Amino acid sequence: MKRFFKLRVIGRIAGSCLALIVTWLISTYPALAQDSGVEMDVYKDPSCGCCNGWIEHMNLNDFATNVFHPRDLNGLKQEHGIAPQLQSCHTAITEAGYVFEGHVPAKLIKQFLANPPTGAIGLTVPGMPVGTPGMEMGNRFTPYNVLLIKQDGSAEIYAEISKAEDQH
């Protein structure tokens, strides 16, 4: 019985030491705490709060974001092939050059990046549908479509989101 008690105490001490070591490593080397996911630049208006909510959603889902506030956000969208009818409040661009316009769920961005469709430049959620990542308003939710943006400027439905749970 004494042997079991001693092993339990030693196990607790070892666990506590490991937790302290991990905490020290992360505080000393912050890069260890960052994900190794896809990096993307997010372009938005500095006063847009819902964009911040979407950025937080992305960071919590293994993406690394760099935020910029360009003077000509609409010009940037046009330069990257996002037609006015496909636009939303923010634009994210990956290192590979793919664009993600608006409140596209991280789940669908991961799916797209794992197997980018031929002739596609990215995904968009036009407008700002209630209940999308960053646009949460209690239990309110508006079904919406995520569109595939093609190099020729056209778009087609990539995914239909009929309920909030479909986003995760």
N, CA and C atoms as an extended XYZ file, in Angstrom:
504
Properties=species:S:1:pos:R:3:atomname:S:1:resname:S:1:resid:I:1 pbc="F F F"
N         0.815       -1.185        0.000 N   MET     1
C         0.000        0.000        0.000 CA  MET     1
C         0.868        1.262        0.000 C   MET     1
N         1.946        1.246        0.823 N   LYS     2
C         2.836        2.396        0.879 CA  LYS     2
C         3.501        2.620       -0.477 C   LYS     2
N         3.851        1.548       -1.157 N   ARG     3
C         4.504        1.632       -2.467 CA  ARG     3
C         3.577        2.326       -3.471 C   ARG     3
N         2.289        1.955       -3.480 N   PHE     4
C         1.305        2.573       -4.370 CA  PHE     4
C         1.178        4.065       -4.084 C   PHE     4
N         1.125        4.426       -2.814 N   PHE     5
C         1.022        5.828       -2.420 CA  PHE     5
C         2.227        6.623       -2.901 C   PHE     5
N         3.435        6.046       -2.734 N   LYS     6
C         4.659        6.711       -3.169 CA  LYS     6
C         4.645        6.920       -4.683 C   LYS     6
N         4.216        5.914       -5.449 N   LEU     7
C         4.143        6.042       -6.908 CA  LEU     7
C         3.150        7.131       -7.315 C   LEU     7
N         2.038        7.216       -6.612 N   ARG     8
C         1.047        8.254       -6.910 CA  ARG     8
C         1.617        9.649       -6.665 C   ARG     8
N         2.318        9.826       -5.574 N   VAL     9
C         2.925       11.115       -5.237 CA  VAL     9
C         3.983       11.473       -6.280 C   VAL     9
N         4.824       10.495       -6.632 N   ILE    10
C         5.871       10.743       -7.630 CA  ILE    10
C         5.232       11.125       -8.969 C   ILE    10
N         4.147       10.442       -9.348 N   GLY    11
C         3.431       10.755      -10.592 CA  GLY    11
C         2.891       12.182      -10.598 C   GLY    11
N         2.318       12.604       -9.493 N   ARG    12
C         1.800       13.978       -9.392 CA  ARG    12
C         2.923       15.009       -9.493 C   ARG    12
N         4.020       14.753       -8.830 N   ILE    13
C         5.162       15.679       -8.866 CA  ILE    13
C         5.710       15.764      -10.288 C   ILE    13
N         5.846       14.613      -10.955 N   ALA    14
C         6.355       14.596      -12.332 CA  ALA    14
C         5.412       15.366      -13.262 C   ALA    14
N         4.111       15.185      -13.096 N   GLY    15
C         3.132       15.902      -13.916 CA  GLY    15
C         3.217       17.404      -13.701 C   GLY    15
N         3.373       17.823      -12.458 N   SER    16
C         3.495       19.250      -12.147 CA  SER    16
C         4.761       19.833      -12.757 C   SER    16
N         5.849       19.086      -12.674 N   CYS    17
C         7.119       19.551      -13.255 CA  CYS    17
C         6.996       19.687      -14.772 C   CYS    17
N         6.373       18.722      -15.410 N   LEU    18
C         6.197       18.779      -16.858 CA  LEU    18
C         5.374       20.009      -17.247 C   LEU    18
N         4.297       20.278      -16.510 N   ALA    19
C         3.468       21.451      -16.797 CA  ALA    19
C         4.276       22.740      -16.653 C   ALA    19
N         5.121       22.819      -15.618 N   LEU    20
C         5.969       24.006      -15.422 CA  LEU    20
C         6.968       24.165      -16.565 C   LEU    20
N         7.544       23.059      -17.016 N   ILE    21
C         8.512       23.115      -18.116 CA  ILE    21
C         7.843       23.595      -19.397 C   ILE    21
N         6.669       23.056      -19.703 N   VAL    22
C         5.951       23.473      -20.919 CA  VAL    22
C         5.592       24.949      -20.836 C   VAL    22
N         5.102       25.401      -19.688 N   THR    23
C         4.764       26.819      -19.506 CA  THR    23
C         5.991       27.694      -19.703 C   THR    23
N         7.119       27.299      -19.130 N   TRP    24
C         8.356       28.068      -19.284 CA  TRP    24
C         8.794       28.110      -20.749 C   TRP    24
N         8.746       26.968      -21.451 N   LEU    25
C         9.147       26.931      -22.859 CA  LEU    25
C         8.294       27.870      -23.706 C   LEU    25
N         6.984       27.848      -23.492 N   ILE    26
C         6.088       28.694      -24.292 CA  ILE    26
C         6.316       30.166      -23.984 C   ILE    26
N         6.544       30.497      -22.704 N   SER    27
C         6.772       31.908      -22.370 CA  SER    27
C         8.139       32.380      -22.850 C   SER    27
N         9.121       31.489      -22.872 N   THR    28
C        10.466       31.848      -23.323 CA  THR    28
C        10.576       31.862      -24.837 C   THR    28
N         9.880       30.937      -25.489 N   TYR    29
C         9.919       30.808      -26.948 CA  TYR    29
C         8.489       30.846      -27.490 C   TYR    29
N         7.890       32.044      -27.634 N   PRO    30
C         6.494       32.171      -28.033 CA  PRO    30
C         6.158       31.459      -29.342 C   PRO    30
N         7.107       31.308      -30.231 N   ALA    31
C         6.834       30.639      -31.505 CA  ALA    31
C         6.366       29.206      -31.290 C   ALA    31
N         6.732       28.588      -30.169 N   LEU    32
C         6.288       27.227      -29.887 CA  LEU    32
C         4.783       27.166      -29.681 C   LEU    32
N         4.180       28.256      -29.211 N   ALA    33
C         2.742       28.279      -28.958 CA  ALA    33
C         1.947       28.537      -30.227 C   ALA    33
N         2.579       29.077      -31.236 N   GLN    34
C         1.867       29.380      -32.475 CA  GLN    34
C         1.677       28.112      -33.271 C   GLN    34
N         0.586       28.106      -34.027 N   ASP    35
C         0.324       26.935      -34.845 CA  ASP    35
C         1.268       26.908      -36.040 C   ASP    35
N         1.309       25.777      -36.651 N   SER    36
C         2.131       25.657      -37.846 CA  SER    36
C         1.239       25.606      -39.071 C   SER    36
N         0.043       26.160      -38.948 N   GLY    37
C        -0.927       26.128      -40.035 CA  GLY    37
C        -0.599       27.117      -41.138 C   GLY    37
N        -1.562       27.270      -42.013 N   VAL    38
C        -1.424       28.153      -43.165 CA  VAL    38
C        -1.400       29.608      -42.704 C   VAL    38
N        -0.500       30.365      -43.301 N   GLU    39
C        -0.420       31.795      -42.997 CA  GLU    39
C        -1.213       32.557      -44.050 C   GLU    39
N        -1.949       33.570      -43.605 N   MET    40
C        -2.693       34.405      -44.539 CA  MET    40
C        -2.679       35.854      -44.097 C   MET    40
N        -2.674       36.731      -45.102 N   ASP    41
C        -2.775       38.162      -44.853 CA  ASP    41
C        -4.236       38.550      -44.961 C   ASP    41
N        -4.736       39.270      -43.959 N   VAL    42
C        -6.129       39.688      -43.930 CA  VAL    42
C        -6.174       41.203      -44.098 C   VAL    42
N        -6.942       41.641      -45.083 N   TYR    43
C        -7.086       43.066      -45.387 CA  TYR    43
C        -8.486       43.485      -44.994 C   TYR    43
N        -8.581       44.528      -44.149 N   LYS    44
C        -9.873       44.946      -43.622 CA  LYS    44
C        -9.851       46.413      -43.236 C   LYS    44
N       -11.028       46.944      -42.994 N   ASP    45
C       -11.174       48.294      -42.462 CA  ASP    45
C       -10.820       48.235      -40.974 C   ASP    45
N       -10.074       49.211      -40.453 N   PRO    46
C        -9.668       49.138      -39.044 CA  PRO    46
C       -10.834       49.162      -38.051 C   PRO    46
N       -11.988       49.667      -38.458 N   SER    47
C       -13.103       49.769      -37.514 CA  SER    47
C       -14.070       48.591      -37.572 C   SER    47
N       -13.803       47.594      -38.399 N   CYS    48
C       -14.736       46.477      -38.569 CA  CYS    48
C       -14.540       45.438      -37.472 C   CYS    48
N       -15.513       45.321      -36.589 N   GLY    49
C       -15.446       44.369      -35.485 CA  GLY    49
C       -15.722       42.939      -35.900 C   GLY    49
N       -16.629       42.739      -36.868 N   CYS    50
C       -16.931       41.365      -37.273 CA  CYS    50
C       -15.720       40.724      -37.943 C   CYS    50
N       -14.896       41.518      -38.591 N   CYS    51
C       -13.668       40.985      -39.193 CA  CYS    51
C       -12.763       40.434      -38.099 C   CYS    51
N       -12.706       41.131      -36.974 N   ASN    52
C       -11.889       40.662      -35.857 CA  ASN    52
C       -12.404       39.324      -35.340 C   ASN    52
N       -13.732       39.157      -35.323 N   GLY    53
C       -14.324       37.886      -34.909 CA  GLY    53
C       -13.938       36.759      -35.852 C   GLY    53
N       -13.924       37.040      -37.165 N   TRP    54
C       -13.537       36.030      -38.143 CA  TRP    54
C       -12.045       35.693      -38.003 C   TRP    54
N       -11.216       36.698      -37.777 N   ILE    55
C        -9.777       36.481      -37.590 CA  ILE    55
C        -9.540       35.587      -36.370 C   ILE    55
N       -10.275       35.832      -35.300 N   GLU    56
C       -10.154       34.990      -34.107 CA  GLU    56
C       -10.558       33.551      -34.437 C   GLU    56
N       -11.649       33.389      -35.201 N   HIS    57
C       -12.091       32.059      -35.647 CA  HIS    57
C       -10.973       31.354      -36.415 C   HIS    57
N       -10.301       32.078      -37.293 N   MET    58
C        -9.227       31.483      -38.091 CA  MET    58
C        -8.043       31.091      -37.200 C   MET    58
N        -7.657       31.972      -36.298 N   ASN    59
C        -6.526       31.693      -35.409 CA  ASN    59
C        -6.804       30.485      -34.508 C   ASN    59
N        -8.065       30.313      -34.095 N   LEU    60
C        -8.434       29.170      -33.266 CA  LEU    60
C        -8.496       27.870      -34.073 C   LEU    60
N        -8.435       27.985      -35.392 N   ASN    61
C        -8.524       26.820      -36.268 CA  ASN    61
C        -7.239       26.588      -37.061 C   ASN    61
N        -6.110       26.860      -36.414 N   ASP    62
C        -4.782       26.532      -36.958 CA  ASP    62
C        -4.334       27.381      -38.136 C   ASP    62
N        -4.817       28.597      -38.240 N   PHE    63
C        -4.327       29.527      -39.250 CA  PHE    63
C        -3.540       30.617      -38.540 C   PHE    63
N        -2.549       31.160      -39.217 N   ALA    64
C        -1.786       32.291      -38.696 CA  ALA    64
C        -2.167       33.500      -39.548 C   ALA    64
N        -2.623       34.561      -38.907 N   THR    65
C        -3.100       35.728      -39.649 CA  THR    65
C        -2.228       36.948      -39.407 C   THR    65
N        -2.042       37.718      -40.467 N   ASN    66
C        -1.378       39.020      -40.410 CA  ASN    66
C        -2.413       40.023      -40.898 C   ASN    66
N        -2.681       41.044      -40.115 N   VAL    67
C        -3.758       41.975      -40.434 CA  VAL    67
C        -3.210       43.287      -40.994 C   VAL    67
N        -3.851       43.755      -42.087 N   PHE    68
C        -3.476       45.007      -42.741 CA  PHE    68
C        -4.717       45.849      -42.976 C   PHE    68
N        -4.510       47.166      -42.993 N   HIS    69
C        -5.597       48.120      -43.232 CA  HIS    69
C        -5.252       48.992      -44.440 C   HIS    69
N        -5.489       48.485      -45.645 N   PRO    70
C        -5.115       49.252      -46.839 CA  PRO    70
C        -6.019       50.459      -47.046 C   PRO    70
N        -5.472       51.483      -47.678 N   ARG    71
C        -6.268       52.680      -47.982 CA  ARG    71
C        -7.343       52.376      -49.018 C   ARG    71
N        -7.022       51.509      -49.988 N   ASP    72
C        -7.955       51.200      -51.073 CA  ASP    72
C        -8.313       49.715      -51.033 C   ASP    72
N        -9.180       49.344      -50.091 N   LEU    73
C        -9.578       47.958      -49.925 CA  LEU    73
C       -10.312       47.440      -51.165 C   LEU    73
N       -11.192       48.266      -51.741 N   ASN    74
C       -11.918       47.845      -52.942 CA  ASN    74
C       -10.975       47.620      -54.119 C   ASN    74
N        -9.957       48.446      -54.242 N   GLY    75
C        -8.964       48.267      -55.298 CA  GLY    75
C        -8.209       46.964      -55.130 C   GLY    75
N        -7.886       46.611      -53.885 N   LEU    76
C        -7.201       45.354      -53.597 CA  LEU    76
C        -8.080       44.172      -54.004 C   LEU    76
N        -9.364       44.254      -53.680 N   LYS    77
C       -10.303       43.186      -54.046 CA  LYS    77
C       -10.365       43.032      -55.565 C   LYS    77
N       -10.475       44.138      -56.254 N   GLN    78
C       -10.540       44.111      -57.717 CA  GLN    78
C        -9.247       43.541      -58.308 C   GLN    78
N        -8.133       43.957      -57.761 N   GLU    79
C        -6.817       43.479      -58.225 CA  GLU    79
C        -6.676       41.958      -58.091 C   GLU    79
N        -7.361       41.382      -57.106 N   HIS    80
C        -7.279       39.940      -56.857 CA  HIS    80
C        -8.456       39.164      -57.451 C   HIS    80
N        -9.228       39.804      -58.326 N   GLY    81
C       -10.264       39.093      -59.065 CA  GLY    81
C       -11.569       38.874      -58.334 C   GLY    81
N       -11.836       39.691      -57.322 N   ILE    82
C       -13.087       39.547      -56.570 CA  ILE    82
C       -14.087       40.579      -57.090 C   ILE    82
N       -15.040       40.110      -57.880 N   ALA    83
C       -16.057       40.983      -58.475 CA  ALA    83
C       -16.920       41.613      -57.382 C   ALA    83
N       -17.466       42.808      -57.638 N   PRO    84
C       -18.271       43.491      -56.617 CA  PRO    84
C       -19.387       42.631      -56.015 C   PRO    84
N       -20.069       41.821      -56.826 N   GLN    85
C       -21.177       41.006      -56.307 CA  GLN    85
C       -20.689       39.848      -55.424 C   GLN    85
N       -19.386       39.609      -55.391 N   LEU    86
C       -18.819       38.536      -54.573 CA  LEU    86
C       -18.144       39.066      -53.311 C   LEU    86
N       -18.152       40.368      -53.120 N   GLN    87
C       -17.392       40.974      -52.028 CA  GLN    87
C       -18.114       40.955      -50.691 C   GLN    87
N       -17.299       41.084      -49.640 N   SER    88
C       -17.751       41.191      -48.266 CA  SER    88
C       -16.872       42.233      -47.585 C   SER    88
N       -16.718       42.139      -46.277 N   CYS    89
C       -16.002       43.183      -45.543 CA  CYS    89
C       -14.489       43.004      -45.471 C   CYS    89
N       -13.989       41.801      -45.616 N   HIS    90
C       -12.533       41.599      -45.535 CA  HIS    90
C       -12.081       40.573      -46.572 C   HIS    90
N       -10.808       40.631      -46.879 N   THR    91
C       -10.196       39.732      -47.865 CA  THR    91
C        -8.959       39.106      -47.242 C   THR    91
N        -8.865       37.772      -47.336 N   ALA    92
C        -7.678       37.067      -46.848 CA  ALA    92
C        -6.982       36.442      -48.051 C   ALA    92
N        -5.667       36.514      -48.047 N   ILE    93
C        -4.875       35.976      -49.149 CA  ILE    93
C        -3.762       35.108      -48.562 C   ILE    93
N        -3.681       33.860      -49.041 N   THR    94
C        -2.656       32.939      -48.551 CA  THR    94
C        -1.339       33.196      -49.276 C   THR    94
N        -0.285       32.596      -48.776 N   GLU    95
C         1.033       32.704      -49.417 CA  GLU    95
C         0.998       32.148      -50.838 C   GLU    95
N         0.138       31.166      -51.078 N   ALA    96
C         0.013       30.572      -52.413 CA  ALA    96
C        -0.836       31.433      -53.353 C   ALA    96
N        -1.419       32.525      -52.823 N   GLY    97
C        -2.190       33.435      -53.658 CA  GLY    97
C        -3.680       33.174      -53.704 C   GLY    97
N        -4.183       32.215      -52.939 N   TYR    98
C        -5.628       31.975      -52.905 CA  TYR    98
C        -6.307       33.055      -52.073 C   TYR    98
N        -7.522       33.442      -52.494 N   VAL    99
C        -8.270       34.482      -51.794 CA  VAL    99
C        -9.484       33.889      -51.096 C   VAL    99
N        -9.778       34.426      -49.929 N   PHE   100
C       -10.941       34.024      -49.156 CA  PHE   100
C       -11.633       35.309      -48.713 C   PHE   100
N       -12.777       35.540      -49.319 N   GLU   101
C       -13.504       36.794      -49.148 CA  GLU   101
C       -14.641       36.606      -48.157 C   GLU   101
N       -14.646       37.441      -47.125 N   GLY   102
C       -15.744       37.422      -46.167 CA  GLY   102
C       -15.641       36.302      -45.149 C   GLY   102
N       -16.797       35.944      -44.627 N   HIS   103
C       -16.880       35.064      -43.459 CA  HIS   103
C       -16.924       33.582      -43.822 C   HIS   103
N       -15.938       33.151      -44.584 N   VAL   104
C       -15.828       31.744      -44.981 CA  VAL   104
C       -15.362       30.933      -43.763 C   VAL   104
N       -16.065       29.843      -43.427 N   PRO   105
C       -15.633       29.028      -42.287 CA  PRO   105
C       -14.260       28.388      -42.526 C   PRO   105
N       -13.464       28.308      -41.467 N   ALA   106
C       -12.126       27.707      -41.543 CA  ALA   106
C       -12.193       26.280      -42.076 C   ALA   106
N       -13.219       25.549      -41.699 N   LYS   107
C       -13.388       24.163      -42.155 CA  LYS   107
C       -13.366       24.087      -43.680 C   LYS   107
N       -14.062       25.008      -44.339 N   LEU   108
C       -14.137       24.983      -45.796 CA  LEU   108
C       -12.850       25.494      -46.447 C   LEU   108
N       -12.167       26.410      -45.778 N   ILE   109
C       -10.880       26.877      -46.303 CA  ILE   109
C        -9.875       25.734      -46.258 C   ILE   109
N        -9.866       24.973      -45.168 N   LYS   110
C        -8.974       23.816      -45.074 CA  LYS   110
C        -9.290       22.807      -46.175 C   LYS   110
N       -10.573       22.571      -46.390 N   GLN   111
C       -11.003       21.629      -47.431 CA  GLN   111
C       -10.536       22.099      -48.808 C   GLN   111
N       -10.714       23.393      -49.082 N   PHE   112
C       -10.290       23.967      -50.358 CA  PHE   112
C        -8.778       23.832      -50.540 C   PHE   112
N        -8.015       24.215      -49.525 N   LEU   113
C        -6.557       24.196      -49.626 CA  LEU   113
C        -6.001       22.783      -49.748 C   LEU   113
N        -6.707       21.804      -49.201 N   ALA   114
C        -6.256       20.414      -49.304 CA  ALA   114
C        -6.351       19.897      -50.735 C   ALA   114
N        -7.270       20.469      -51.522 N   ASN   115
C        -7.462       20.025      -52.898 CA  ASN   115
C        -8.070       21.171      -53.714 C   ASN   115
N        -7.267       22.199      -54.038 N   PRO   116
C        -7.816       23.363      -54.759 CA  PRO   116
C        -8.397       22.951      -56.121 C   PRO   116
N        -9.639       23.319      -56.383 N   PRO   117
C       -10.240       22.991      -57.683 CA  PRO   117
C        -9.485       23.691      -58.822 C   PRO   117
N        -9.365       23.010      -59.937 N   THR   118
C        -8.702       23.565      -61.119 CA  THR   118
C        -9.413       24.839      -61.549 C   THR   118
N        -8.657       25.884      -61.815 N   GLY   119
C        -9.221       27.141      -62.298 CA  GLY   119
C        -9.841       28.018      -61.224 C   GLY   119
N        -9.661       27.652      -59.946 N   ALA   120
C       -10.242       28.434      -58.850 CA  ALA   120
C        -9.197       29.361      -58.235 C   ALA   120
N        -9.658       30.531      -57.788 N   ILE   121
C        -8.754       31.443      -57.074 CA  ILE   121
C        -9.083       31.516      -55.586 C   ILE   121
N       -10.253       30.979      -55.178 N   GLY   122
C       -10.601       31.001      -53.767 CA  GLY   122
C       -12.079       30.817      -53.517 C   GLY   122
N       -12.491       31.223      -52.310 N   LEU   123
C       -13.881       31.096      -51.870 CA  LEU   123
C       -14.385       32.434      -51.368 C   LEU   123
N       -15.702       32.595      -51.405 N   THR   124
C       -16.315       33.814      -50.874 CA  THR   124
C       -17.652       33.520      -50.223 C   THR   124
N       -17.970       34.319      -49.220 N   VAL   125
C       -19.314       34.411      -48.661 CA  VAL   125
C       -19.697       35.873      -48.857 C   VAL   125
N       -20.409       36.174      -49.955 N   PRO   126
C       -20.779       37.571      -50.209 CA  PRO   126
C       -21.664       38.129      -49.091 C   PRO   126
N       -21.528       39.416      -48.862 N   GLY   127
C       -22.324       40.054      -47.821 CA  GLY   127
C       -21.823       39.653      -46.442 C   GLY   127
N       -22.723       39.695      -45.491 N   MET   128
C       -22.358       39.382      -44.111 CA  MET   128
C       -23.509       38.619      -43.444 C   MET   128
N       -23.736       37.350      -43.832 N   PRO   129
C       -24.853       36.592      -43.264 CA  PRO   129
C       -24.742       36.406      -41.752 C   PRO   129
N       -25.843       36.567      -41.062 N   VAL   130
C       -25.890       36.403      -39.613 CA  VAL   130
C       -25.606       34.946      -39.259 C   VAL   130
N       -24.720       34.748      -38.304 N   GLY   131
C       -24.397       33.421      -37.818 CA  GLY   131
C       -23.132       32.833      -38.409 C   GLY   131
N       -22.556       33.499      -39.423 N   THR   132
C       -21.288       33.024      -39.978 CA  THR   132
C       -20.178       33.318      -38.963 C   THR   132
N       -19.011       32.668      -39.096 N   PRO   133
C       -17.916       32.957      -38.162 CA  PRO   133
C       -17.581       34.455      -38.149 C   PRO   133
N       -17.675       35.050      -36.978 N   GLY   134
C       -17.440       36.479      -36.824 CA  GLY   134
C       -18.724       37.289      -36.823 C   GLY   134
N       -19.810       36.707      -37.309 N   MET   135
C       -21.111       37.395      -37.372 CA  MET   135
C       -22.135       36.738      -36.440 C   MET   135
N       -21.654       36.102      -35.382 N   GLU   136
C       -22.544       35.438      -34.446 CA  GLU   136
C       -23.394       36.456      -33.711 C   GLU   136
N       -24.685       36.149      -33.594 N   MET   137
C       -25.627       37.008      -32.871 CA  MET   137
C       -26.571       36.101      -32.087 C   MET   137
N       -26.066       35.609      -30.953 N   GLY   138
C       -26.869       34.678      -30.155 CA  GLY   138
C       -27.141       33.412      -30.951 C   GLY   138
N       -28.409       32.995      -30.960 N   ASN   139
C       -28.805       31.782      -31.676 CA  ASN   139
C       -29.267       32.064      -33.100 C   ASN   139
N       -29.198       33.309      -33.524 N   ARG   140
C       -29.671       33.652      -34.870 CA  ARG   140
C       -28.733       33.086      -35.924 C   ARG   140
N       -29.330       32.594      -37.026 N   PHE   141
C       -28.544       32.041      -38.110 CA  PHE   141
C       -29.314       32.173      -39.418 C   PHE   141
N       -28.627       32.622      -40.453 N   THR   142
C       -29.189       32.721      -41.791 CA  THR   142
C       -28.460       31.729      -42.691 C   THR   142
N       -29.160       30.762      -43.284 N   PRO   143
C       -28.493       29.849      -44.217 CA  PRO   143
C       -27.819       30.638      -45.345 C   PRO   143
N       -26.696       30.116      -45.835 N   TYR   144
C       -25.953       30.829      -46.870 CA  TYR   144
C       -25.158       29.850      -47.726 C   TYR   144
N       -24.679       30.343      -48.843 N   ASN   145
C       -23.825       29.562      -49.734 CA  ASN   145
C       -22.405       30.106      -49.701 C   ASN   145
N       -21.452       29.194      -49.752 N   VAL   146
C       -20.049       29.554      -49.936 CA  VAL   146
C       -19.791       29.336      -51.423 C   VAL   146
N       -19.293       30.369      -52.081 N   LEU   147
C       -19.083       30.309      -53.524 CA  LEU   147
C       -17.616       30.102      -53.869 C   LEU   147
N       -17.394       29.340      -54.925 N   LEU   148
C       -16.074       29.128      -55.488 CA  LEU   148
C       -15.834       30.241      -56.501 C   LEU   148
N       -14.748       30.982      -56.349 N   ILE   149
C       -14.408       32.051      -57.295 CA  ILE   149
C       -13.451       31.460      -58.328 C   ILE   149
N       -13.807       31.598      -59.596 N   LYS   150
C       -12.986       31.052      -60.677 CA  LYS   150
C       -12.111       32.139      -61.300 C   LYS   150
N       -11.051       31.703      -61.963 N   GLN   151
C       -10.113       32.629      -62.593 CA  GLN   151
C       -10.778       33.524      -63.631 C   GLN   151
N       -11.827       33.047      -64.274 N   ASP   152
C       -12.501       33.846      -65.295 CA  ASP   152
C       -13.477       34.858      -64.704 C   ASP   152
N       -13.562       34.938      -63.361 N   GLY   153
C       -14.430       35.902      -62.698 CA  GLY   153
C       -15.795       35.359      -62.336 C   GLY   153
N       -16.132       34.185      -62.821 N   SER   154
C       -17.425       33.596      -62.492 CA  SER   154
C       -17.353       32.909      -61.126 C   SER   154
N       -18.515       32.475      -60.654 N   ALA   155
C       -18.591       31.805      -59.364 CA  ALA   155
C       -19.655       30.719      -59.428 C   ALA   155
N       -19.475       29.722      -58.578 N   GLU   156
C       -20.478       28.662      -58.454 CA  GLU   156
C       -20.523       28.225      -57.001 C   GLU   156
N       -21.591       27.546      -56.629 N   ILE   157
C       -21.737       27.104      -55.245 CA  ILE   157
C       -20.690       26.038      -54.930 C   ILE   157
N       -19.953       26.276      -53.861 N   TYR   158
C       -18.946       25.332      -53.366 CA  TYR   158
C       -19.539       24.510      -52.227 C   TYR   158
N       -20.301       25.180      -51.346 N   ALA   159
C       -20.925       24.506      -50.206 CA  ALA   159
C       -22.187       25.267      -49.798 C   ALA   159
N       -23.189       24.522      -49.377 N   GLU   160
C       -24.410       25.115      -48.840 CA  GLU   160
C       -24.394       24.918      -47.333 C   GLU   160
N       -24.538       26.015      -46.608 N   ILE   161
C       -24.540       25.972      -45.151 CA  ILE   161
C       -25.980       26.240      -44.697 C   ILE   161
N       -26.667       25.194      -44.275 N   SER   162
C       -28.079       25.338      -43.913 CA  SER   162
C       -28.308       25.529      -42.420 C   SER   162
N       -27.316       25.134      -41.605 N   LYS   163
C       -27.431       25.344      -40.157 CA  LYS   163
C       -26.046       25.626      -39.572 C   LYS   163
N       -26.013       26.274      -38.438 N   ALA   164
C       -24.746       26.711      -37.832 CA  ALA   164
C       -23.774       25.559      -37.650 C   ALA   164
N       -24.264       24.373      -37.327 N   GLU   165
C       -23.397       23.227      -37.076 CA  GLU   165
C       -22.623       22.819      -38.333 C   GLU   165
N       -23.132       23.153      -39.513 N   ASP   166
C       -22.459       22.802      -40.763 CA  ASP   166
C       -21.133       23.544      -40.942 C   ASP   166
N       -20.898       24.565      -40.149 N   GLN   167
C       -19.692       25.386      -40.276 CA  GLN   167
C       -18.483       24.787      -39.565 C   GLN   167
N       -18.710       23.783      -38.723 N   HIS   168
C       -17.630       23.252      -37.878 CA  HIS   168
C       -17.219       21.862      -38.281 C   HIS   168
